[in-house]
Amino acid sequence: MKACGVIAEYNPFHNGHRYQLSEARRMTNSDVMVVAMSGNFVQRGAPALLDKWTRAEIALRNGADIVVEMPILGSVQSADLFAKAGIRLLQAMQCDAFAFGAEEGTAEDFVSHSRFLREHESEIDRIFQTYRNDGRTYAAQMETAIAEVLRPQGSAISFSTPNNQLGLAYVKENEQFPEPMETAIVLRRGAGHNDSDAFGQEFASGTAIREWSLHHGKETERKDIGRFVPRATLEALERRPLLDWAPYWVMLQYQLMLLSHAELRNIYQVEEGIEYRLKKEAEDAADFMAFIRRMKNKRWTWARLQRICSYILLGITKAEATTFQEKEGTIRLLGFTEAGRRYLNILKKNTETPIITKLREPYTADLQLEIRSDRIYRLGAIPVLEEQNFTRSPIYIRNEPRDQD
């Protein structure tokens, strides 16, 4: 069976995601679609709008055949580390191909640019060092360095857009494996990645759907989202707890007041003396959004600050991050279809990587960060959210009709 992988958050799952899965399956002629999906905290450092089990089931009813969970220290990361964790997981799932969305370009474009950049890593680093003290973020400095190296190639592709940047990171990581997966690109249609005013087009962005769901509570207004999401997503948005940073602000504020400067310095990615500003601003900020606005500057972007806040909220230390980067890890299975079940039976015969279906010893040691994070995630949900680990089995979607709406 041929497997094609996708790295995703589905926060929440919308029609653009369903289109991507369908196109990726067609383009790669794959029998199963494997999704490496963020858990209950997502890449930009925020709680997921819907819990991981709800998002996994929606994906399985709309084109996915297997959903596995990305570990939190892979999913709540900058683009390069997010890509590394996702590609490593798809490789562990022995996918033959992987697909991602991009604004422009072909697979050949991304692969050739990836190889060119790898050959010129020393030059990129030299140029990057010249920008180290210009006050911009690491990402902005690196983007400029890469652009300078690529300029002589005369590329017509812009790597400044979020999806193209992430796509290039995927390809660079994939190309480092002895047997890289086949690369497929699904060109985006409709709304942009972070477009918060996207309704009225063929597709809507996840950002727009999240904002609409959180801030337009009337049922008549919420049903307008039905034009942009599958039926299962619409039902989940109407019936399930919807989460963002708001209910976790008091917990984060408590942590920032309780921990000393020295203790904060032990938290992953707390550096450059940011612990002093974190403690100072937390005391007077009225809510999480006000806190981030106080903290944000050229060097500390919104996403970077949110990720640090996630690590503080969840108590993730630098030592735990180092351990994660050094270990092989396990595969946490969230759900599968009938086709996915057949593929998993084949995979289990050909891999030594543990595939966790029910959380029990000895594998809890490898998933302590996920267990802790999920317990904290549940604290923000009203009504109370179901247990996220120990009483859960993978979702099994038998040969039921998939969403067609």
N, C-alpha and C positions, 0 to 999 in steps of 0.2 A: 504494500500500500504506500502511495506517495503522500507525504505530509508537507504542508506549507504552514509556516509559523507567522504570527503577528504579535507584536508587542503593543500593549494597549492599557488604557485606564478605564475606558467606558464610564466616564464620570459626567453625565450618564450616557448609556448607549443610545445612539440616535440613528437616523436613516443613513447618514453618511458612513457610519460604521458598518451598517448592513451592506451598503453598496461596496465598501472596500473588501469585506469578506467574500462577497459574491464574485467580484472582479478578480481578486487574488486567486480564488479557486479556479476560475476559468483560465486565467493567464498562465498558471503553472500546471494546469491539468491535474490537480491534486484530488486525492480521495478523502483526505481529512484536513480540517483547518484547526491548528493548535494555537491557542492564545495564551501568551504569558502576560498576566494581568496584575496590576498593582492591587495590593490588599486594601486595608481600611484607611490608609494614608497615601496620598498621591504625590507625584513628582514635584510639584511646585510647593510642597510643604503644607498641605491642607488636609483636613479630614475629608474622606470621600462623601459625596452627597448621599449615596445609598451604600449600604454595607456590601461587602465582597460577595456574599452568597447570593444576594438579590441580583447584583450585576452579572455574576457568572451564569445564573439561570437565564436571564434575559439574553445573554450572548448565545447560549446553547440553543435557544429557541429561534435564533435569527442568523444562523450561518456558521457558528463555531461548533466544533465536534469535541474538543478537549479544552478545558480551562485549567491552567496551573497558576499558582500564586507566586508572584515575584516577592522575594524577601524584602523586608522594610528597608534595610540598608542598601538595597539595590533600587528600590522604587522611589524613595525620597532622596533624590540625588540630582546633581547637575547632569547635563546632557551626556557627557562622555561616560560617566559612571553608571547612569541609567541604561545607556546602550550596552555597556559591558555586561551588566547583570542580565538584561533581557536576552541578548544574543547567546550568552553562556547557557541560559536556561533552554532556549530553543535548540542549541547544539546538544544539550543533555537529553532532550526529547527526540533526538536524531531526525530532525526535520530535514527534508531534502531541499527545501526552498524557504525563503521568508519574503514578506512583502511589507511595504510601508507607503504611506501617503506623502506626496510631495507636490509643491506648487508647479514645478516644471522639471524637465529633464528626462533622461532615460536611464535604465539600469547601467548601460555602458558608460554614460557620462559620470555617474556616481562612482563606479568602480575605477575608472581611469583617474579621476580626481583623487580618490582615496590612495591609489598606488603612488601617484605623483607626490602627494603630501607626505606619505611615509618615506619616500626617497629623499625628501628635503626637510626632515624633522629638525636637523641641526640648524638649518637656515631659519626655520620658523622660530626656534627657540632663541636664536641670536637676535632676530627682529623683535620678538616678544619682550626680551630683556630691556630693550631701549624704551619701552612704554611703561615699565614697572612702577614708575613714580609719577605718572601723569594724572592720578586721581580717579581713573575709570575702573570699572569692575574687571575682574580677571577675564570674564567672557568677552567683554568689549575689546580688551587689549588683544586677546588671542584671535578674535575675529579679524581685527585689522592686520595682524601679522600674517594670517592665512591668506587674506585678500591680496596682500603685497606679493606673496609667493606665487599665487595663482595668476596674477595680472599678466605676466608674459605669455601665458597659455591662451589668453584672449577668450576666456570662457563666457558664454552667453547666459550661463546659469548663475543666479544670485544665491549665495549661501548665507544671506543675512536673514532670511525668513525662518521662523521656528521649525517648520516641518523639514525644510531642506537641511538646516543645521543638524537636526536630530537624525535625519536619514543618512547624512554623511558620516555621523558618528556610528550608526548601525553598520554601515558598509565597512568602515575602517576596522571595527572590531571583528566583523565576520571574516575579513580578509586575513586576519592573523591566525586563523585556524588552519591546520593541515589540509582539511577538506572543507572549504567554504561552501555555505549553502548557495544555491541559485538565488539571484536577487530579482525581485519583481517590484515595479513601481506602479502604484495606482494614483493617477493625477487627481488632485482635489477638485471637487466641483462645488460651486456655491460659496458659502460663508467661509471666511478665514479662520485661522486657528483660535485667535482671541477676540473675534468680532462679537461684541456684546449687543449689537443692534442689527441682527441678521434676519429677523422674521420677515416673511414676504418673499423670500428666495426659495429655490428648490430645496436647499438644505439649510440647517441652522448650526451654529457652532455650539460646542459643549458649554462654553462660557455664557452664551446667551440663554441657553436652556436652564442652566443652574441659577442665573440671576432671576429669570422669570419665575422659576419654581419656588425660590426662597422668598421672593418679595411680592408675588401676586397670588395671594392665598385663595381668592374666590374660585369656586369650582368652574364657573362659566368662563373665567379668564384662563384658568389652567388648561381647559380643554382645547384652547387654541394651539397648545404645544403638540396636540395629536397630529398636526400636519407634518411634524418634523421627527417624530419618534415612533417606534413600533408600539403596538397595543400593550405589550408587556411592560414597557417603560412607562407609558402613561398610567397604567394601573398602579405601578409601584410608586410613582410620584404622588398619586392621590391617596395611597393607603399606608405607605411606609414612612418611618421617621426620616426627615431630611436634615442633613447635618452640614454645618460649616464651622468656622472658628468661634462663632459667637458663644455657644454654651461652654466652651473650654477656656474662655478668657480668664475667669476667676481662678481656675486651676493653674493656669500658666502664671498669672500674677502672684499667686501664693508661692509657687516654686521660685520665682525670681526674688521675692522678698525673703524667703527662707534660706536659700543657698548663699553661701559666702562667695566672694570674688574667686577665691581659690577653688572652691567646689565647682563653680561655673566653668572655670578653665579646664576642668576635667571632661566637660561635655563636648561631644563631637562637634567640630568646626567652630567652636567658640575661640576666637583668636583676635590678634591685633588690638587687644584691650577693649573689645566690644562689650565685655562683661560689665564694665563700669556704666556705660550708657544704658545697657539693658536694665540694670537695677534702678538707675535713676529715673528713667522714663516710665517704667512699669508702675511706679507709685502714684503718678498723677494721671495716667491715661484713663479715660472713661470706659473704653472698650478696646477690643483687639485692633480694629481698623484705625482708631486714633493712635494707638501705640505704634503701629507700623508706619503711619505717616510721620510720627515724631522721629522714628529711627532711620527712615529711608534717606539715602544720599547717593551721590554718583557711584561710590564704591560698594555700598551695601544696597543691592537691589531688593525689590519687594519679594521676589521668589527666594533669594538667598536668605533673607531675614525670616521668611516663613519656614524654611527648612530648619534653620537654627532653633526657631521656636518649637517646632515639632520635636527635635532632639531633646530640648529642655523639658518639654511636657512629658515625654516618654522616658526621660532619664537615660538616654543613650550616650554612653561614654566613648572617649577616644580609644580606650582599650578594647571595648566591644567592637568598634568599627575595624580596628586592626585585625582582630580575630576573624571577623567575617570575611575580610579580603583574603585571608590566608587559607581558609578552609574550603573544601569542595562543596559541602552542603548537601541538601536533599531536595526532592521534588515534592511539593505539596499539591495534591490533586483536589480541585474544587468541584469538578463535574465533567460529564462526558455524555455523548449520545451513543446510539448503537454502533455507528461506524467508529466512533472514538473508542468504544470498548474493544472492538476487534484490533484496533491499532495498539492499544495498551497491552493486550495479550501478547502481541508480537514483540513489543518493546521490552517487556519484562524479561523475555528470554535472551535479550541482546545487550542488556545494560547492567552494570553493577551499582549504579546510583540508586539509592533507596527511593521508592515512590510511596509517599505517605498517603494512605486513604483514611485511616482513623488515627487520631492523635493518642499515642500511648508510648510507654517506655519501649525501647531506649531512645526514641526519636525526639522526645520532648526537649532534650538538651540542645538540639540543633535549632529549635524553634522558640526558645525562651523570649527573644525579642518580639516575635510575632504574638505570642501569648500575652505578654505584658501590654503591648500596644493595643491589642484587641480589647483587653479588659478596660483600659482607659477610654478607648473609643466608645464603648458601651455606656460610659458614665454621662455622655452628652446627649443620649437619645431619650426622648419622651414621645410615646410610651417606651418602657424598658425594652431594649433590643435583646433578641435571643442570644444565648451563649454562642460564641463564635468558633469554638474549637473542640472541646472535649466531648460534646454530645452530638457532634455533626459527622455525617457521612457524606461522601461526594454525591452531588446531584446526578441522577441518572435519567436522562430524557430518552425514553424508548421511541419506537417508531411512531411518534405523534406528529400530526401536521404542524409545521412551523408557522410563525406569525406571517401573515400576508398583508397586513394593513400598513 
